[in-house]
Every structure is written in C-alpha cells, then in structure tokens.
Amino acid sequence: MHLGRTPSRLPPELAAQARRFGPAIAWERTVEAAVEAGVRAVLLAGDVVDRDDDFFEAYGQLARGVKRLAVADIDVIGVAGNHDVKVLPRLASEIPAFRLLGSGGEWEYCEIADGRESVIIWGWSFPRARVLQSPLPDAPFKRRPGVNLGLLHCDRDAGASPYAPVTGSELKRAGLDGWLLGHIHVPDELTAASANGYLGSLTGLHRGEIGARGPWLIGVSRGSIAEVEHLPLAPLRWQRLDVDLEGISEPVEAKGRLLKTLRAFDEELANTAHSPDAVGLGIRLCGRSRFGAAAVGEFSDEDRERIDIGTGSIHYFIESISAETRPEIDLEKLAVRGDPPGLLAQRLLWLAEPEGHEERERLVALARHRLRSESRNSRWSGLGEPLDADPAEWLRNAGYRALETLLAQSPEQG
C-alpha cells in the first residue's frame, strides 16, 4: 500500500494535489468497498507504510480506516514487509483493532469465522529489512478445518534476493488452499481455482505500474474458495496506448488518431464498475509512417498536461510519447543499396532476426559493450548497475528514427 508516498511524474495541475491520487485515497476506497460488501476481514500483505519516517502520517490514515472497519465488525489482519518492518509493529501496538501476524519472523495463524464458514490465515512478518533465506522450510503448517490461506511478503522465483526469496514449488508444497503475496506491485491473475499470487499495489505509484490496480474480493462457500474478483478502485491509473499512424498525410493528423484511440479506451473504462480519476498515458506512435518523429513534435506541453475527449469525467495526461513507427518503404528493397539508408536498412533486418543469428548477435554485443562503457561515466553513478538486457529493441527503435531522418533528407531515394 505504501502509505506516506505520493505518485511521481504528475503534470503540474495534478502534482499540486498529488495526495488525491495516492495510497491514502486508495485505502479509503478499499475500506468503503469492504464495508459495502459486508466482508468479514481485510488482509494486508506488507509494505502498508512506505518508510519509518511516515509513522505519524500513516498512523492517522491507517487508524481511521481500521476504526471504520471495526465499527462494521470487520477484522483487519496484516504482515510486515521490508519497507515497514519497524514502523508497522509500532502502528499495530497503537491501533488495537489491527492484528499483526508473524511478528519477529515467527509463523502464526488466526481464524476468521462467519457462521459455518471458517478461514485460517497463516502469516509471517519480516523480522528485519533484509531476509536472505526463505521463511517456508521451517513453517509449522498444520491444516485446520476450513479454508487455509497464506499471507506473505516475499520475492517469488527471483533467485537470490534480500527480500525473503521463495519458489513457486515451495508455496505449492506448503499444502495451503491459496497464497496472498505482497512485494511485487504487478498483480497476478488470481482465480477461485488458483488463488495464488501477488495482490499488486492498491494504486499505481509511477509509470512502470501499468494497468488496473486495487484490492481483491475473495468469497468462501461450503469450505472452499468460491469467487475471486479484482476491484480496480485506484484513483490513478497508468496506461500504455498504441496509436497507429499508418495512412496519415501530415504529422498533425496524429492528434486525431490519438483522440480516436483514447475515446475507445475511455468507453472501455465507462463500462467498468470503477473508473480512475486520472490516467497517465504512455503513448507509442506505431504503424508504417514517415512522420513518427515529426508527429511527436506536434504535442505541446499544454497538450500533454491534459487531453479533453469531451466526457470530462477522467483527467487524461501524456506521461510519455515515443515514435515507434516503421518506414513506409520496403526494408528488403532498400537494403540492397550501398548508401547510408541501405546500410542501415540491412542492419535493421539483422536485428529482426531471432536470437543466435550471427550478425544480430554481433550488433547486440557491440551495443552492450558501449552501454557498459558509458555506464562507468561518473554522471550515471547514482543510477546503480546497468540493465543486463537485450538491447536489440532499443537498437531497432533508434535505427528506425535514424532511417526516418535519412529518408526525409533525401526523399527521392525512398
């Protein structure tokens, strides 16, 4: 949840009221949804608070929600993660209605009973900020009557990790009916048949957290999990949007294409039960067009800060816009030439080959060498280790932009 934190990279109009789009509001909406649905308990899978410094701010936000839930006879149960290993136990001691499970790194369970239904929650909390070993090998799981669920903050299938590394096979061998996991902000596809995975964040905090965010509603009937539903209650959503420019005759027409694509997306949101208040868009201009880079230049700062599509219910803004168009000319025909556009086209064709192709691997190796050499420059020292990723896609995008420029300089050559 990360109470105390606010979203980044908002336009000025929204940045001035950033807390309206952060975890505190997402938590308030979750509380109200829980009360409205008449649930028996709310479970929190760690990192409820972002930092120890956020104690006082998080106390008020968490306490108000817990009090509201307690009045509705709804239990609140949580575990501590790596971010709130110190502050969450202190908060739990100050908020009697909030139960912290597994304090000090010791597995613990509690029962949630409602009529004939019973749910057992097994929980473990981080005892310190870095935990290098899996907490599962010595877990004292002994199934009890009813549905048995694990509540854990961990790093699943990530190899060596300082954040309680576990494997999917370990979780399966534990013999529980499901695992509700915290740490990774991207939610898994949980279902009634397989209630195992990351719950994801309550709201997207930055542009990398693409897609719907919010809590999960889990229903139990006749001693088994009967339903699992994701409730996209987040006030802020980040969304990638592909806009096809094929067929436009001048760069300014990209704006019309964006509006058309965005209206279709807005209609999709209108048909859902919960819509966000704001959506940050990562726009990718694609398709065959010679106007990719020029089209990006058509969007002013004012255009990017707010896009009015006529409905007025959601504040859309452009967080980023990139040209990933492909040239209108046939690359294979262009590649037979010996001039700069032809030589570049040949390399783009090599980069499109599968891994293992000799020339593709040579270009990728050269790019990696250059990237690592550049990463040693002191100007990048604060960014940590460079990504050890395949730079083929980066090379392709840069190559297409360069080819677009070359062909624009000599249009008769296309």
VMD Tcl script that draws the C-alpha trace (Angstrom):
set ca {
  {0.00 0.00 0.00}
  {2.90 2.36 0.87}
  {1.04 4.92 2.98}
  {3.01 8.15 3.12}
  {4.05 8.03 -0.51}
  {2.65 10.02 -3.44}
  {2.69 9.25 -7.18}
  {5.51 10.64 -9.29}
  {5.61 12.31 -12.71}
  {2.23 14.00 -12.50}
  {1.54 17.16 -14.55}
  {1.56 20.43 -12.56}
  {-2.23 20.59 -12.14}
  {-2.33 17.13 -10.57}
  {1.03 17.35 -8.78}
  {-0.39 20.17 -6.66}
  {-2.95 17.71 -5.32}
  {-0.90 14.51 -5.55}
  {-2.28 13.01 -2.35}
  {-5.69 12.75 -4.01}
  {-4.19 10.07 -6.27}
  {-2.02 8.23 -3.78}
  {-2.30 5.24 -1.41}
  {-4.28 7.10 1.28}
  {-7.25 7.65 -1.04}
  {-6.94 4.10 -2.41}
  {-7.06 2.84 1.19}
  {-10.17 4.93 1.93}
  {-11.90 3.49 -1.14}
  {-10.89 -0.03 -0.12}
  {-12.33 0.47 3.34}
  {-15.65 1.74 1.97}
  {-15.82 -1.12 -0.54}
  {-15.21 -3.63 2.26}
  {-17.98 -2.12 4.38}
  {-20.38 -2.02 1.45}
  {-19.63 -5.65 0.53}
  {-20.04 -6.77 4.14}
  {-16.77 -8.70 4.20}
  {-15.55 -10.46 7.32}
  {-11.90 -9.37 7.16}
  {-9.41 -7.16 5.32}
  {-5.93 -8.62 4.78}
  {-2.79 -6.53 4.18}
  {0.27 -8.25 2.64}
  {3.06 -5.98 3.90}
  {4.60 -2.62 2.96}
  {1.49 -0.97 4.37}
  {3.72 2.00 5.20}
  {6.43 3.29 2.87}
  {9.10 4.35 5.40}
  {9.74 4.64 9.14}
  {9.62 8.44 8.76}
  {5.95 8.17 7.75}
  {4.80 6.99 11.21}
  {2.58 9.95 12.12}
  {1.09 10.40 8.67}
  {0.46 6.68 8.24}
  {-0.96 6.38 11.78}
  {-3.83 8.72 11.02}
  {-4.59 7.18 7.66}
  {-4.41 3.57 8.84}
  {-6.18 4.21 12.14}
  {-9.16 5.92 10.52}
  {-9.63 3.02 8.12}
  {-9.22 0.36 10.82}
  {-11.70 2.17 13.09}
  {-14.25 2.37 10.28}
  {-13.84 -1.36 9.61}
  {-14.00 -2.27 13.30}
  {-17.32 -0.44 13.66}
  {-18.61 -2.64 10.81}
  {-17.29 -5.75 12.64}
  {-14.56 -6.34 10.03}
  {-11.21 -7.73 11.19}
  {-8.00 -6.14 9.88}
  {-5.04 -8.53 9.66}
  {-1.64 -7.84 8.18}
  {2.02 -8.82 7.96}
  {5.10 -6.59 7.86}
  {7.21 -6.28 4.72}
  {10.69 -4.97 4.10}
  {9.55 -1.33 3.96}
  {7.59 -1.29 7.22}
  {9.48 -3.88 9.30}
  {9.91 -1.37 12.15}
  {7.02 1.02 11.77}
  {4.14 -1.45 11.23}
  {4.63 -3.27 14.57}
  {4.67 0.14 16.30}
  {1.49 1.13 14.50}
  {-0.14 -2.20 15.39}
  {0.62 -1.58 19.06}
  {-1.11 1.81 18.82}
  {-4.18 0.52 16.91}
  {-5.75 -2.31 18.96}
  {-8.18 -3.37 16.20}
  {-5.28 -4.09 13.80}
  {-3.75 -7.55 14.18}
  {-0.16 -8.11 13.04}
  {0.60 -11.74 12.25}
  {4.00 -13.44 12.48}
  {5.81 -10.72 14.38}
  {9.56 -11.28 14.67}
  {9.67 -13.73 11.78}
  {7.67 -16.47 13.55}
  {4.77 -18.09 11.67}
  {1.41 -17.53 13.28}
  {-2.21 -18.19 12.37}
  {-5.58 -16.74 13.20}
  {-9.12 -17.83 12.43}
  {-11.86 -15.86 10.72}
  {-15.24 -17.42 11.39}
  {-18.58 -16.46 9.92}
  {-21.45 -18.83 10.55}
  {-20.48 -22.24 9.24}
  {-17.53 -20.90 7.26}
  {-14.02 -20.75 8.67}
  {-10.85 -19.29 7.14}
  {-7.42 -19.81 8.66}
  {-4.81 -17.14 7.83}
  {-1.16 -18.16 8.20}
  {1.12 -15.12 8.36}
  {4.82 -14.28 8.67}
  {6.33 -10.80 9.11}
  {9.80 -9.55 8.22}
  {11.95 -9.52 11.40}
  {14.44 -7.16 9.72}
  {14.65 -5.22 6.45}
  {16.73 -7.87 4.65}
  {15.92 -11.58 4.82}
  {18.16 -13.74 2.63}
  {16.53 -17.11 3.29}
  {13.09 -18.47 2.52}
  {10.76 -18.43 5.53}
  {8.97 -21.55 4.28}
  {11.22 -24.58 5.08}
  {10.53 -24.44 8.83}
  {6.92 -23.28 8.61}
  {4.72 -25.25 11.04}
  {1.73 -25.56 8.74}
  {-0.86 -27.97 10.11}
  {-4.10 -27.65 8.22}
  {-7.09 -26.73 10.29}
  {-10.77 -27.07 9.37}
  {-11.90 -24.62 6.72}
  {-10.02 -22.70 4.03}
  {-6.31 -22.25 4.84}
  {-4.60 -19.23 3.26}
  {-1.04 -17.93 3.48}
  {-0.34 -14.19 3.85}
  {3.27 -13.43 2.98}
  {5.53 -10.60 1.78}
  {8.24 -12.24 -0.34}
  {10.22 -12.36 -3.58}
  {8.89 -15.33 -5.56}
  {11.03 -17.19 -8.10}
  {13.61 -14.40 -8.17}
  {16.66 -16.47 -7.23}
  {18.93 -14.91 -4.63}
  {17.13 -11.96 -3.07}
  {17.31 -9.99 0.20}
  {13.51 -9.94 0.40}
  {12.51 -13.38 1.69}
  {13.10 -15.39 -1.50}
  {10.68 -18.26 -2.08}
  {9.88 -20.52 -5.02}
  {6.54 -21.38 -6.52}
  {7.16 -25.04 -5.78}
  {7.76 -24.25 -2.10}
  {4.43 -22.46 -1.91}
  {2.68 -25.37 -3.58}
  {4.27 -27.92 -1.26}
  {3.03 -26.00 1.78}
  {-0.39 -27.55 1.18}
  {-2.49 -24.44 1.75}
  {-5.54 -23.50 -0.32}
  {-4.01 -20.26 -1.55}
  {-1.25 -17.70 -1.10}
  {-1.85 -13.95 -0.94}
  {1.51 -12.33 -1.63}
  {2.93 -8.85 -1.26}
  {6.11 -7.12 -2.55}
  {5.67 -7.08 -6.34}
  {3.34 -4.27 -7.40}
  {2.05 -6.01 -10.53}
  {-0.95 -8.21 -9.67}
  {-1.14 -11.82 -10.80}
  {-4.27 -13.35 -12.32}
  {-5.88 -14.80 -9.21}
  {-8.93 -17.03 -9.65}
  {-11.15 -19.17 -7.43}
  {-9.42 -22.26 -8.81}
  {-5.95 -20.77 -8.20}
  {-5.90 -18.10 -5.51}
  {-2.12 -17.93 -5.55}
  {-0.08 -14.88 -6.41}
  {0.76 -11.25 -5.92}
  {-2.09 -8.95 -5.00}
  {-0.34 -5.96 -6.54}
  {-0.45 -2.37 -5.29}
  {-3.62 -0.50 -4.35}
  {-2.74 2.29 -6.75}
  {-0.04 2.86 -9.37}
  {2.75 4.99 -7.92}
  {4.75 5.51 -11.10}
  {4.58 4.97 -14.85}
  {6.01 1.45 -14.62}
  {2.90 0.22 -12.78}
  {0.70 -0.12 -15.84}
  {-2.90 -1.28 -15.72}
  {-5.73 -1.61 -13.21}
  {-4.89 -1.54 -9.50}
  {-6.92 -2.19 -6.38}
  {-7.90 -4.78 -3.77}
  {-9.21 -8.30 -4.31}
  {-12.56 -9.62 -3.08}
  {-12.43 -13.29 -2.09}
  {-15.57 -15.24 -1.28}
  {-15.73 -18.55 0.60}
  {-18.61 -21.02 0.45}
  {-19.00 -24.59 1.70}
  {-15.42 -24.80 2.84}
  {-13.73 -23.67 -0.38}
  {-12.89 -20.52 -2.29}
  {-15.96 -19.71 -4.38}
  {-15.03 -16.40 -6.04}
  {-12.10 -14.06 -6.56}
  {-12.63 -10.60 -8.03}
  {-10.23 -7.74 -8.65}
  {-11.70 -4.33 -7.77}
  {-9.91 -1.53 -9.72}
  {-10.51 1.18 -7.12}
  {-7.25 3.10 -7.67}
  {-7.73 6.85 -8.16}
  {-4.79 6.89 -10.61}
  {-4.04 4.52 -13.46}
  {-1.05 4.31 -15.78}
  {-1.80 3.02 -19.25}
  {0.18 2.28 -22.39}
  {-1.66 3.27 -25.55}
  {-0.61 2.34 -29.08}
  {-1.69 4.84 -31.77}
  {-1.49 3.67 -35.38}
  {-0.29 6.44 -37.74}
  {-0.44 4.42 -40.95}
  {-2.06 6.43 -43.72}
  {-1.70 9.94 -42.27}
  {-0.58 12.58 -44.78}
  {0.92 15.09 -42.33}
  {2.21 14.95 -38.72}
  {-0.63 16.98 -37.16}
  {-3.08 14.20 -38.04}
  {-1.53 12.17 -35.21}
  {-3.66 14.18 -32.76}
  {-6.87 12.98 -34.37}
  {-5.63 9.39 -34.32}
  {-4.82 9.71 -30.62}
  {-8.29 11.09 -29.82}
  {-9.94 8.20 -31.66}
  {-7.84 5.62 -29.82}
  {-8.35 7.33 -26.46}
  {-12.14 7.56 -26.90}
  {-12.27 3.81 -27.45}
  {-10.27 3.26 -24.25}
  {-12.48 5.70 -22.35}
  {-15.57 3.74 -23.41}
  {-13.99 0.58 -22.03}
  {-13.45 2.29 -18.67}
  {-17.03 3.64 -18.71}
  {-18.30 0.06 -18.87}
  {-16.46 -0.95 -15.70}
  {-17.81 -0.60 -12.16}
  {-14.94 1.64 -11.04}
  {-13.14 4.29 -13.10}
  {-9.98 6.16 -12.06}
  {-9.96 9.92 -11.56}
  {-6.83 10.32 -13.69}
  {-4.95 8.26 -16.26}
  {-1.30 8.80 -17.18}
  {-0.68 7.69 -20.74}
  {2.44 6.22 -22.25}
  {1.79 6.87 -25.93}
  {3.54 4.79 -28.58}
  {3.09 6.03 -32.13}
  {3.27 2.96 -34.33}
  {2.40 1.62 -37.78}
  {4.02 2.39 -41.12}
  {4.57 6.12 -41.43}
  {7.35 8.54 -42.26}
  {6.01 11.03 -39.72}
  {6.79 9.30 -36.42}
  {9.34 11.74 -35.02}
  {7.59 14.76 -36.53}
  {4.28 13.65 -35.00}
  {5.83 13.59 -31.51}
  {6.78 17.24 -32.01}
  {3.15 18.17 -32.64}
  {2.25 17.61 -28.99}
  {2.94 20.74 -26.94}
  {3.43 20.81 -23.17}
  {-0.16 22.00 -22.83}
  {-1.38 19.08 -24.93}
  {0.48 16.65 -22.73}
  {-0.83 18.02 -19.44}
  {-4.47 17.37 -20.26}
  {-6.40 15.74 -23.10}
  {-10.06 16.67 -23.24}
  {-12.04 13.98 -25.05}
  {-15.42 15.51 -24.33}
  {-16.61 13.36 -21.42}
  {-14.86 15.34 -18.69}
  {-15.03 12.52 -16.14}
  {-11.36 11.41 -16.26}
  {-8.25 13.59 -16.40}
  {-6.07 12.10 -19.13}
  {-2.47 13.29 -19.47}
  {0.51 12.18 -21.52}
  {3.32 10.98 -19.30}
  {5.49 9.99 -22.26}
  {5.20 9.79 -26.03}
  {7.56 7.96 -28.35}
  {7.74 7.20 -32.05}
  {7.98 3.50 -32.80}
  {6.75 3.73 -36.36}
  {8.25 1.77 -39.21}
  {9.24 3.27 -42.58}
  {6.76 3.08 -45.42}
  {9.48 1.80 -47.73}
  {10.23 -1.93 -48.05}
  {13.36 -2.60 -45.96}
  {14.45 -5.56 -48.07}
  {14.42 -3.46 -51.24}
  {16.23 -0.61 -49.51}
  {18.87 -2.96 -48.04}
  {20.31 -3.88 -51.44}
  {21.66 -0.35 -51.81}
  {25.12 0.64 -50.63}
  {24.27 4.17 -49.44}
  {23.69 5.07 -45.74}
  {19.91 4.35 -45.80}
  {20.58 0.98 -47.43}
  {23.31 0.01 -44.97}
  {21.07 0.99 -42.04}
  {18.16 -0.99 -43.50}
  {20.38 -4.07 -43.69}
  {21.23 -3.77 -40.01}
  {17.58 -3.33 -39.08}
  {16.80 -6.57 -40.90}
  {19.56 -8.32 -38.96}
  {18.12 -7.04 -35.68}
  {14.74 -8.51 -36.64}
  {16.28 -11.98 -36.87}
  {15.86 -14.44 -33.95}
  {18.48 -14.76 -31.23}
  {21.50 -16.70 -32.42}
  {21.71 -15.02 -35.83}
  {25.40 -14.14 -36.31}
  {25.03 -10.53 -37.41}
  {22.27 -9.82 -34.89}
  {24.42 -11.10 -32.04}
  {27.39 -9.04 -33.25}
  {25.34 -5.82 -33.20}
  {23.85 -6.65 -29.79}
  {27.31 -7.41 -28.35}
  {28.66 -4.08 -29.64}
  {25.70 -2.24 -28.11}
  {26.18 -3.95 -24.74}
  {29.86 -3.03 -24.76}
  {29.07 0.62 -25.49}
  {26.33 0.75 -22.85}
  {28.57 -0.72 -20.17}
  {31.43 1.58 -21.09}
  {29.13 4.59 -20.89}
  {27.63 3.40 -17.59}
  {31.06 3.78 -15.98}
  {30.88 7.53 -16.58}
  {30.54 9.32 -13.24}
  {27.43 11.17 -14.43}
  {25.42 7.92 -14.16}
  {26.84 6.81 -10.77}
  {23.58 7.40 -8.93}
  {21.57 5.05 -11.13}
  {23.01 1.77 -9.87}
  {24.04 -1.16 -12.04}
  {23.17 -1.00 -15.76}
  {20.41 -3.26 -17.02}
  {21.69 -6.56 -18.32}
  {19.01 -6.76 -21.00}
  {18.97 -7.49 -24.71}
  {19.32 -4.05 -26.33}
  {18.02 -5.25 -29.71}
  {14.71 -3.40 -29.30}
  {16.49 -0.19 -28.31}
  {18.71 -0.52 -31.37}
  {15.72 -1.11 -33.65}
  {13.84 1.93 -32.40}
  {16.91 4.17 -32.67}
  {17.65 2.73 -36.11}
  {14.16 3.42 -37.41}
  {14.31 7.01 -36.16}
  {17.68 7.48 -37.88}
  {16.36 5.92 -41.09}
  {13.33 8.18 -40.98}
  {15.67 11.20 -40.76}
  {17.89 9.96 -43.60}
  {14.95 9.35 -45.91}
  {13.45 12.77 -45.06}
  {16.76 14.38 -46.08}
  {16.73 12.54 -49.42}
  {13.06 11.79 -50.19}
  {13.83 10.87 -53.78}
  {15.85 7.91 -52.51}
  {12.78 6.31 -50.86}
}
mol new
graphics top color blue
foreach p $ca { graphics top sphere $p radius 0.5 }
foreach p [lrange $ca 0 end-1] q [lrange $ca 1 end] { graphics top cylinder $p $q radius 0.2 }
display resetview
